[in-house]
Amino acid sequence: MKFKNQMELFNHVWDTRPHVSEVSDKPLLPRGHFQWHFQFLHILPKGTFPHYKLNPDNIILALPEEHDHQERFPEFNRRKDLLRKSYYEKYYGKKFD
């Protein structure tokens, strides 16, 4: 599925996933809350990996206070390693174990 912008991506992720933090299992803030969009964390940075900016696999849901400390969570790091391998295999043809 192609998305035109981050808001379309965020709405898709929100509509297709449970509304709990994927790193702590805590309930997320409801849609409409002024910090709602801070709950969509890009696993691989948008600037460094622009091809993954609008990829739903590159989004993990977490509370705003977890956003600043995302690399402390094992699930975040697990997905980051998988996505990084996938990215380099796709765009550079390099295989990783």
C-alpha positions, -999 to +999 in steps of 0.1 A: +000+000+000+014+034-009+009+064+013+010+101+002+021+115+035+028+105+071-007+113+083-021+087+059+005+062+071-003+070+108-041+066+102-035+033+086-013+020+114-038+033+140-067+015+122-049-018+118-030-023+151-041-025+188-039+008+206-012-003+231+025+005+232+044-021+212+073-017+237+055-016+270+019-028+264+006+004+281-026+019+266-019+047+240-033+082+240-066+084+220-069+099+185-074+137+189-050+140+218-025+168+212+004+143+215-013+115+194+011+118+165+041+114+188+031+078+193+043+068+158+080+061+160+101+056+129+124+027+137+149+036+110+154+074+109+135+092+081+165+112+070+189+083+068+165+058+053+141+080+032+127+050+013+113+037+046+097+070+057+062+059+046+067+021+052+043+008+079+069-018+089+092+011+099+066+024+125+063+011+160+036+024+184+048+038+217+038+064+242+053+099+238+075+095+269+089+062+254+098+080+222+128+097+236+141+064+251+131+040+223+164+023+221+161+011+257+134-013+246+143-048+233+114-049+209+124-017+193+160-029+188+149-063+175+128-046+148+155-021+140+180-049+133+155-067+111+146-036+091+182-025+087+191-059+073+161-058+050+170-023+038+206-032+029+196-064+012+169-046-009+189-015-018+225-028-018+221-065-025+241-074+007+230-104+027+233-106+064+231-135+088 
